[in-house]
Amino acid sequence: MSTARNRWQTYALGAAAVAALLTSTACGSGKDDGKNPAATASPSASASAPASPGASAAPGTSPSASASTSPGGKASPSPSGSGAPTAGAKPAARACSHDDLSITPSLWKSDSGQNLLITAANISGTACTLYHYPYVGFGTVVAGPLPPLGSAPSAAATLQPREKAYAGVYMYRGGERTVAVTALSMGYQDRAPGSNKDSAWLEQGLAAYTGDLNVGRGAKVTYWNKDLRAVEDQLFRPGKG
């Protein structure tokens, strides 16, 4: 007799729970005037049955169905979806070498030869970066490298094909004792400052571009910059460069 009573109490409690669940569902969905987008999504519905780790979607289920539902009714993207962050950043461009560049030395029209402009154009088919400042010397007369002038720009000079960058050489100051030079020697740094200093430098004559030049003991070279005006500021208006 006690066994029958216990079974009846269990059945009564189960029926009461089912009735409460039906009442709660009816109350939650009874009024939907279309003004609350989240009214059709119950926060407790997704929380009551968490997906087991590694469970895959059933056959025939669309990809969006496997995304979890947030309390606001919006599906949060799957980590493997298009909204997932890209792994790793875009690699930096390689350092420019002699083979990548066409170098043109020139003088400013209004200048007396105290400053030399070096224009580097990327003639390769891929991007490369001119790091820091060029190693500059003048053949066997001034071995170099000249020390840097001014401050480095905020970003390295990365050149796409056919793009140009500039560096200026402060040759001498007025009244300074100078020596005549006929050739320009150049080398290029890698990402690490001071790198490649012992690598072979390329030498080219100045006659076809500027003629013979004079250089003093205080000669310096600016950092590479894609902005020609910034180089001019450091050479002619040092207070602004």
Buried (B, 14 or more C-beta within 10 A) or exposed (E): EEEEEEEEEEEEEEEEEEEEEEEEEEEBEEEEEEEEEEBEBBEEEBEEEEEEEEEEEEEEEEEEEBBEBEEEBEEEEBEEEEEEEEEEEEEEBBBBBEEBBEBEBEBBEEEEBBBBBBBBBBEBEEBBBBBBBBBBBBBEEBEBBBEBBBEBBEEBBBBEEEBBBBBBBBBBEEEBEBEEBBBBBBBBBBEEEEBBEEEEBBEBEBEEBBEEBBBBEEBBBBBBBBEBEBBBBBBBEEEEB
